[in-house]
Amino acid sequence: MSTILISTQIPGPKSKALSERRSKSVPRGLSHGTPIYVAKAQDAWLEDVDGNRYLDFAGGIGCANAGHRREAVLDAVKDQLDHFLHTCVQVTPYESYIRLAERMNEVTPGKFPKKTIFVNSGAEAVENAVKIARAYTRRPGIIAFEDAFHGRTMMTLALTSKTHPYKAGFAPFPSDVYRVPYAYCYRCSYSLKYPECDLYCARHLEDTFKRVVANEDVAAVIAEPVLGEGGFIAPPPDYFKVLIDLCHKYGILFIADEVQSGFGRTGALFASERYGIEPDLIVTAKSMGGGLPLAAVTGKAEIMDAPGVGGLGGTFAGNPLSCAAALAVLDLFERENLLARANELGDHFQRRAREWQHRWPLIGDVRGLGGMQAIELVKSQQTKEPAADETKRIGQYCYEHGLITITAGTYSNVIRVLVPLVITNEQMDEAMDVLESAIAAVCDQKGAVAQLV
Ligand SMILES: Cc1ncc(COP(=O)(O)O)c(C=O)c1O
């Protein structure tokens, strides 16, 4: 039986009315991937205010890996609601914060002693990771990558790469941030090919220390183990080992931003595990809170203890409802085989997407790690000219036919999959059928495409 149910023109009348109210009351700077207003979400589907039902490849931008409104998460939050909502952990602490810190210290890669602090958002966690790295090393510099996304606060904008819409008009940004190319093999900055390149892009850090910033002035290198907003780019298997060896050679910390790649997305709880690496600091958020706002920095105990008493924290940081939800999410990962499921879903996606790549030159690259999969769309497989318009039209076709997708990539030409890992095989087939017909509509039926624009 079909999960998707579309009974109005999309957007329906109620969504349209809300869009009108929205345009008068909310600044345009807040964008929306779709014009659909949600009324309900469960597991891997959403229902809008007009009663249309969609499958969800976006998961609230990677926040629903364990599924929307899982019963265990709701029960944990309801139980917490019956006790207290907020006291501020800096005034009267509570056990769930400590228990969650203990769990995070256990489940993150690395057998060394660790500590964890909680904050509210991915950006806030990245900010704190930078503070901690600077306090520990007593150095200012942070090296970030081209195509990286680390958030929308001022420091994280300095670390983020994409200029439009994120950075344009918001300068000046904090200083001492240096940018180097990432291992984006499909568009290699050095026009090399893996493995013959011998990971030139990682080894090139030595050169950066001579030409751009002195190694003794660098506190940390921060990287997403798989780029999220930057286009779901998973570097070659040995890339991070080379990079981290170089960092440690110069007393530089390695921060893994696992805000998007973490919490089961790549078939391991953390993508770092897929690369066999143990970051000095690891930043998590999104799916950790099971739909509630929560983020964390976990790291080597001696590094985490570098900031002085009172140097870390925040009024709502690690609030009790979010901690309760996160503990339930970790239990779900232990109880249900969600990591294996991420790999199955990734394989499912790859199988279909590789067929599309043979059929349609629009599909330039199919890539990912575990359940973190994407297609990069190009006007020609030879020139690799990004196909941003086509990507947009595919997204529009998809939501009009019952599938919520989101794009990514510096050139806005990537369709990424952040589907809740609880989607059934039948639902996944249904979703992939919609995506396939969207690509077909854009590639094969120019008339149909014209109607969509
Ligand atoms: C890798 C990465 N880091 C940081 C952030 C910022 O997280 P937040 O939006 O919760 O501040 C994001 C958000 O998409 C992200 O993908």
The ligand as an SDF file (V2000), in Angstrom:
LIG
                    3D

 16 16  0  0  0  0  0  0  0  0999 V2000
   28.4020   19.6520    9.5850 C   0  0  0  0  0  0  0  0  0  0  0  0
   27.5600   20.7030   10.2340 C   0  0  0  0  0  0  0  0  0  0  0  0
   28.0810   21.4380   11.2210 N   0  0  0  0  0  0  0  0  0  0  0  0
   27.3720   22.3830   11.8470 C   0  0  0  0  0  0  0  0  0  0  0  0
   26.0680   22.6420   11.4880 C   0  0  0  0  0  0  0  0  0  0  0  0
   25.2800   23.7000   12.2030 C   0  0  0  0  0  0  0  0  0  0  0  0
   24.3130   23.1040   12.9970 O   0  0  0  0  0  0  0  0  0  0  0  0
   23.0590   23.9530   13.5270 P   0  0  0  0  0  0  0  0  0  0  0  0
   22.2280   24.2940   12.3400 O   0  0  0  0  0  0  0  0  0  0  0  0
   22.3890   23.0210   14.4910 O   0  0  0  0  0  0  0  0  0  0  0  0
   23.6240   25.1450   14.1990 O   0  0  0  0  0  0  0  0  0  0  0  0
   25.4690   21.8970   10.4610 C   0  0  0  0  0  0  0  0  0  0  0  0
   24.0860   22.1540   10.0430 C   0  0  0  0  0  0  0  0  0  0  0  0
   23.6180   21.7410    9.0240 O   0  0  0  0  0  0  0  0  0  0  0  0
   26.2520   20.8990    9.8260 C   0  0  0  0  0  0  0  0  0  0  0  0
   25.7250   20.1640    8.8380 O   0  0  0  0  0  0  0  0  0  0  0  0
  1  2  1  0
  2  3  1  0
  2 15  2  0
  3  4  2  0
  4  5  1  0
  5  6  1  0
  5 12  2  0
  6  7  1  0
  7  8  1  0
  8  9  2  0
  8 10  1  0
  8 11  1  0
 12 13  1  0
 12 15  1  0
 13 14  2  0
 15 16  1  0
M  END
$$$$
